[in-house]
């Protein structure tokens, strides 16, 4: 696990543990909408489909997937909301 990403100050955390597709991405959509431009969101999920869905979400909506990690069935994502 990268210490540098863990030490980044996040603006919000979305805990989607225990939720299955499409709920994590639906919640992510709402959470990102509430973030300021350039804000950093940490997402915690347990649904393996988020490994496909969250990167696609970022590409489609032009947000930056700063980092992703997976360990013991938990998936972590750091997403920076697009500027403007």
C-alpha positions in Angstrom: 0.0 0.0 0.0 1.3 3.4 -1.0 1.9 5.7 2.0 1.7 8.8 -0.2 -1.9 8.1 -1.3 -3.0 7.2 2.2 -1.6 10.6 3.5 -3.5 12.6 0.9 -6.2 14.8 2.5 -9.5 13.8 1.0 -12.5 16.1 0.8 -15.0 13.3 1.3 -15.3 9.5 1.8 -17.9 7.3 0.2 -18.3 4.0 2.0 -20.1 1.6 -0.3 -19.1 -1.6 1.5 -21.7 -4.3 1.2 -23.4 -2.7 -1.7 -23.6 -4.3 -5.1 -23.8 -2.9 -8.7 -25.3 -0.5 -9.6 -25.5 1.1 -6.1 -21.9 2.1 -5.6 -21.7 4.0 -8.9 -25.1 5.6 -8.3 -23.8 6.8 -4.9 -20.5 7.9 -6.4 -22.4 10.0 -9.0 -24.2 11.8 -6.2 -21.2 12.2 -4.0 -19.0 13.6 -6.8 -21.8 16.1 -7.7 -21.5 17.5 -4.1 -17.7 17.9 -4.2 -16.0 21.2 -5.2 -14.1 21.2 -8.5 -10.8 19.5 -8.0 -12.0 17.9 -4.8 -10.6 14.4 -3.8 -13.0 11.6 -2.9 -12.0 8.3 -1.4 -14.3 5.4 -2.2 -14.4 2.1 -0.2 -16.2 -0.7 -1.9 -16.5 -4.5 -1.7 -18.2 -5.2 -5.0 -15.6 -6.5 -7.5 -17.5 -5.0 -10.4 -16.4 -1.6 -9.1 -13.0 -2.4 -10.6 -14.6 -2.1 -14.0 -17.4 0.4 -13.3 -15.5 3.1 -11.4 -12.6 3.6 -13.9 -15.3 3.8 -16.7 -17.2 6.3 -14.7 -14.1 8.5 -14.4 -13.3 8.3 -18.1 -16.9 9.0 -19.1 -17.3 12.0 -16.9 -13.7 13.2 -17.2 -12.7 12.8 -13.5 -9.2 11.6 -12.6 -8.8 8.2 -11.0 -5.8 9.1 -8.9 -5.2 5.7 -7.4 -6.9 2.4 -6.9 -6.0 -0.5 -4.6 -7.5 -3.9 -3.8 -6.8 -6.1 -0.9 -8.8 -8.9 0.9 -12.0 -8.1 -1.0 -11.9 -4.4 -0.3 -11.5 -2.0 -3.2 -10.2 1.6 -2.6 -10.4 4.4 -5.1 -9.2 8.0 -5.0 -11.1 10.2 -7.5 -10.3 13.8 -8.2 -13.3 15.7 -9.6 -12.7 17.5 -12.8 -11.9 21.2 -12.7 -14.8 23.4 -13.7 
